[in-house]
Amino acid sequence: ALWARVRATPGAPSPLLLVAHNPGLEYLVARITGRAEPFPTAAVAWVRLSAAAWSGLGPPQAQPLAGLWRPSDAPGAGPREPPALP
C-alpha cells in the first residue's frame, strides 16, 4: 500500500513525508534502497532518489540511503532503568 502511494505521487521527486507503522515503512525503505535496516518506533529515514518521476520507481532500486535516525541516536538516549515500584 505504501509503495503504491509513493508511485502514485504526481510530479518529479521532491521532499515527501510518509508517516506510517511498521513493518510497512521498514519494507518500503528496504524496497527503495535495497538495504534492510532495523526500523524501530519513531525512526526517520531519508533517501536520495534519481528517478525522474515517482511513478518511475521500480524495485530493486538501490537508491542511496542518505540517513537513518533512530531514537537511540538522541543525545542522552541509552538503556533506561524501569521505574522502581513502591
PyMOL CGO cylinders between C-alpha atoms (Angstrom):
from pymol import cmd
from pymol.cgo import CYLINDER

trace = [
    CYLINDER, 0.00, 0.00, 0.00, 2.82, 2.47, 0.83, 0.3, 1, 1, 1, 1, 1, 1,
    CYLINDER, 2.82, 2.47, 0.83, 4.69, 1.55, -2.36, 0.3, 1, 1, 1, 1, 1, 1,
    CYLINDER, 4.69, 1.55, -2.36, 1.56, 2.26, -4.43, 0.3, 1, 1, 1, 1, 1, 1,
    CYLINDER, 1.56, 2.26, -4.43, 1.03, 5.62, -2.69, 0.3, 1, 1, 1, 1, 1, 1,
    CYLINDER, 1.03, 5.62, -2.69, 4.62, 6.70, -3.35, 0.3, 1, 1, 1, 1, 1, 1,
    CYLINDER, 4.62, 6.70, -3.35, 4.42, 5.69, -7.01, 0.3, 1, 1, 1, 1, 1, 1,
    CYLINDER, 4.42, 5.69, -7.01, 1.06, 7.49, -7.39, 0.3, 1, 1, 1, 1, 1, 1,
    CYLINDER, 1.06, 7.49, -7.39, 2.51, 10.81, -6.15, 0.3, 1, 1, 1, 1, 1, 1,
    CYLINDER, 2.51, 10.81, -6.15, 2.35, 13.25, -9.08, 0.3, 1, 1, 1, 1, 1, 1,
    CYLINDER, 2.35, 13.25, -9.08, 5.36, 15.09, -10.45, 0.3, 1, 1, 1, 1, 1, 1,
    CYLINDER, 5.36, 15.09, -10.45, 9.09, 14.78, -10.05, 0.3, 1, 1, 1, 1, 1, 1,
    CYLINDER, 9.09, 14.78, -10.05, 10.54, 13.52, -6.80, 0.3, 1, 1, 1, 1, 1, 1,
    CYLINDER, 10.54, 13.52, -6.80, 10.73, 16.27, -4.22, 0.3, 1, 1, 1, 1, 1, 1,
    CYLINDER, 10.73, 16.27, -4.22, 10.56, 16.05, -0.44, 0.3, 1, 1, 1, 1, 1, 1,
    CYLINDER, 10.56, 16.05, -0.44, 7.84, 13.61, 0.55, 0.3, 1, 1, 1, 1, 1, 1,
    CYLINDER, 7.84, 13.61, 0.55, 6.99, 12.78, 4.15, 0.3, 1, 1, 1, 1, 1, 1,
    CYLINDER, 6.99, 12.78, 4.15, 5.36, 9.46, 4.96, 0.3, 1, 1, 1, 1, 1, 1,
    CYLINDER, 5.36, 9.46, 4.96, 4.13, 8.69, 8.44, 0.3, 1, 1, 1, 1, 1, 1,
    CYLINDER, 4.13, 8.69, 8.44, 3.11, 5.08, 8.92, 0.3, 1, 1, 1, 1, 1, 1,
    CYLINDER, 3.11, 5.08, 8.92, 3.57, 1.98, 11.02, 0.3, 1, 1, 1, 1, 1, 1,
    CYLINDER, 3.57, 1.98, 11.02, 5.96, -0.91, 10.72, 0.3, 1, 1, 1, 1, 1, 1,
    CYLINDER, 5.96, -0.91, 10.72, 6.58, -3.22, 9.12, 0.3, 1, 1, 1, 1, 1, 1,
    CYLINDER, 6.58, -3.22, 9.12, 5.35, -1.07, 6.22, 0.3, 1, 1, 1, 1, 1, 1,
    CYLINDER, 5.35, -1.07, 6.22, 7.95, 1.68, 6.45, 0.3, 1, 1, 1, 1, 1, 1,
    CYLINDER, 7.95, 1.68, 6.45, 10.80, -0.75, 7.01, 0.3, 1, 1, 1, 1, 1, 1,
    CYLINDER, 10.80, -0.75, 7.01, 9.75, -2.74, 3.94, 0.3, 1, 1, 1, 1, 1, 1,
    CYLINDER, 9.75, -2.74, 3.94, 9.37, 0.44, 1.86, 0.3, 1, 1, 1, 1, 1, 1,
    CYLINDER, 9.37, 0.44, 1.86, 12.84, 1.71, 2.77, 0.3, 1, 1, 1, 1, 1, 1,
    CYLINDER, 12.84, 1.71, 2.77, 14.32, -1.72, 2.01, 0.3, 1, 1, 1, 1, 1, 1,
    CYLINDER, 14.32, -1.72, 2.01, 12.48, -1.86, -1.32, 0.3, 1, 1, 1, 1, 1, 1,
    CYLINDER, 12.48, -1.86, -1.32, 13.69, 1.58, -2.39, 0.3, 1, 1, 1, 1, 1, 1,
    CYLINDER, 13.69, 1.58, -2.39, 17.27, 1.30, -1.12, 0.3, 1, 1, 1, 1, 1, 1,
    CYLINDER, 17.27, 1.30, -1.12, 17.94, -2.42, -1.46, 0.3, 1, 1, 1, 1, 1, 1,
    CYLINDER, 17.94, -2.42, -1.46, 19.13, -2.39, 2.18, 0.3, 1, 1, 1, 1, 1, 1,
    CYLINDER, 19.13, -2.39, 2.18, 17.30, -3.93, 5.10, 0.3, 1, 1, 1, 1, 1, 1,
    CYLINDER, 17.30, -3.93, 5.10, 17.78, -1.78, 8.20, 0.3, 1, 1, 1, 1, 1, 1,
    CYLINDER, 17.78, -1.78, 8.20, 16.21, -2.14, 11.64, 0.3, 1, 1, 1, 1, 1, 1,
    CYLINDER, 16.21, -2.14, 11.64, 13.49, 0.48, 11.82, 0.3, 1, 1, 1, 1, 1, 1,
    CYLINDER, 13.49, 0.48, 11.82, 12.32, 0.93, 15.43, 0.3, 1, 1, 1, 1, 1, 1,
    CYLINDER, 12.32, 0.93, 15.43, 9.37, 3.04, 16.52, 0.3, 1, 1, 1, 1, 1, 1,
    CYLINDER, 9.37, 3.04, 16.52, 9.89, 6.75, 15.72, 0.3, 1, 1, 1, 1, 1, 1,
    CYLINDER, 9.89, 6.75, 15.72, 12.77, 6.11, 13.30, 0.3, 1, 1, 1, 1, 1, 1,
    CYLINDER, 12.77, 6.11, 13.30, 13.26, 8.50, 10.37, 0.3, 1, 1, 1, 1, 1, 1,
    CYLINDER, 13.26, 8.50, 10.37, 14.93, 7.62, 7.07, 0.3, 1, 1, 1, 1, 1, 1,
    CYLINDER, 14.93, 7.62, 7.07, 15.73, 9.82, 4.13, 0.3, 1, 1, 1, 1, 1, 1,
    CYLINDER, 15.73, 9.82, 4.13, 16.59, 8.61, 0.65, 0.3, 1, 1, 1, 1, 1, 1,
    CYLINDER, 16.59, 8.61, 0.65, 18.04, 10.44, -2.35, 0.3, 1, 1, 1, 1, 1, 1,
    CYLINDER, 18.04, 10.44, -2.35, 16.15, 9.49, -5.49, 0.3, 1, 1, 1, 1, 1, 1,
    CYLINDER, 16.15, 9.49, -5.49, 17.46, 9.61, -9.03, 0.3, 1, 1, 1, 1, 1, 1,
    CYLINDER, 17.46, 9.61, -9.03, 14.15, 8.76, -10.75, 0.3, 1, 1, 1, 1, 1, 1,
    CYLINDER, 14.15, 8.76, -10.75, 12.61, 11.44, -12.98, 0.3, 1, 1, 1, 1, 1, 1,
    CYLINDER, 12.61, 11.44, -12.98, 9.14, 10.77, -11.55, 0.3, 1, 1, 1, 1, 1, 1,
    CYLINDER, 9.14, 10.77, -11.55, 7.69, 8.96, -8.54, 0.3, 1, 1, 1, 1, 1, 1,
    CYLINDER, 7.69, 8.96, -8.54, 5.95, 6.60, -10.94, 0.3, 1, 1, 1, 1, 1, 1,
    CYLINDER, 5.95, 6.60, -10.94, 9.36, 5.68, -12.38, 0.3, 1, 1, 1, 1, 1, 1,
    CYLINDER, 9.36, 5.68, -12.38, 10.41, 3.91, -9.20, 0.3, 1, 1, 1, 1, 1, 1,
    CYLINDER, 10.41, 3.91, -9.20, 10.55, 0.18, -9.63, 0.3, 1, 1, 1, 1, 1, 1,
    CYLINDER, 10.55, 0.18, -9.63, 12.32, -2.32, -7.42, 0.3, 1, 1, 1, 1, 1, 1,
    CYLINDER, 12.32, -2.32, -7.42, 15.04, -3.10, -6.93, 0.3, 1, 1, 1, 1, 1, 1,
    CYLINDER, 15.04, -3.10, -6.93, 16.14, 0.50, -6.92, 0.3, 1, 1, 1, 1, 1, 1,
    CYLINDER, 16.14, 0.50, -6.92, 19.26, 0.66, -4.76, 0.3, 1, 1, 1, 1, 1, 1,
    CYLINDER, 19.26, 0.66, -4.76, 18.66, 4.37, -4.21, 0.3, 1, 1, 1, 1, 1, 1,
    CYLINDER, 18.66, 4.37, -4.21, 21.12, 5.69, -1.63, 0.3, 1, 1, 1, 1, 1, 1,
    CYLINDER, 21.12, 5.69, -1.63, 20.01, 5.75, 1.98, 0.3, 1, 1, 1, 1, 1, 1,
    CYLINDER, 20.01, 5.75, 1.98, 21.07, 9.29, 2.84, 0.3, 1, 1, 1, 1, 1, 1,
    CYLINDER, 21.07, 9.29, 2.84, 20.37, 8.95, 6.53, 0.3, 1, 1, 1, 1, 1, 1,
    CYLINDER, 20.37, 8.95, 6.53, 18.66, 6.97, 9.22, 0.3, 1, 1, 1, 1, 1, 1,
    CYLINDER, 18.66, 6.97, 9.22, 17.84, 8.39, 12.64, 0.3, 1, 1, 1, 1, 1, 1,
    CYLINDER, 17.84, 8.39, 12.64, 16.70, 6.21, 15.50, 0.3, 1, 1, 1, 1, 1, 1,
    CYLINDER, 16.70, 6.21, 15.50, 15.51, 7.37, 18.93, 0.3, 1, 1, 1, 1, 1, 1,
    CYLINDER, 15.51, 7.37, 18.93, 18.59, 5.73, 20.43, 0.3, 1, 1, 1, 1, 1, 1,
    CYLINDER, 18.59, 5.73, 20.43, 20.66, 8.30, 18.48, 0.3, 1, 1, 1, 1, 1, 1,
    CYLINDER, 20.66, 8.30, 18.48, 19.19, 11.18, 20.53, 0.3, 1, 1, 1, 1, 1, 1,
    CYLINDER, 19.19, 11.18, 20.53, 21.52, 12.89, 23.00, 0.3, 1, 1, 1, 1, 1, 1,
    CYLINDER, 21.52, 12.89, 23.00, 21.22, 11.27, 26.40, 0.3, 1, 1, 1, 1, 1, 1,
    CYLINDER, 21.22, 11.27, 26.40, 19.43, 8.24, 24.99, 0.3, 1, 1, 1, 1, 1, 1,
    CYLINDER, 19.43, 8.24, 24.99, 20.53, 4.88, 26.16, 0.3, 1, 1, 1, 1, 1, 1,
    CYLINDER, 20.53, 4.88, 26.16, 19.40, 1.98, 28.25, 0.3, 1, 1, 1, 1, 1, 1,
    CYLINDER, 19.40, 1.98, 28.25, 16.90, 3.13, 30.81, 0.3, 1, 1, 1, 1, 1, 1,
    CYLINDER, 16.90, 3.13, 30.81, 16.12, 1.52, 34.11, 0.3, 1, 1, 1, 1, 1, 1,
    CYLINDER, 16.12, 1.52, 34.11, 12.45, 0.83, 34.69, 0.3, 1, 1, 1, 1, 1, 1,
    CYLINDER, 12.45, 0.83, 34.69, 10.93, 2.96, 37.43, 0.3, 1, 1, 1, 1, 1, 1,
    CYLINDER, 10.93, 2.96, 37.43, 11.08, 1.50, 40.90, 0.3, 1, 1, 1, 1, 1, 1,
    CYLINDER, 11.08, 1.50, 40.90, 7.84, 0.11, 42.22, 0.3, 1, 1, 1, 1, 1, 1,
    CYLINDER, 7.84, 0.11, 42.22, 6.60, 1.46, 45.57, 0.3, 1, 1, 1, 1, 1, 1,
]
cmd.load_cgo(trace, "trace")
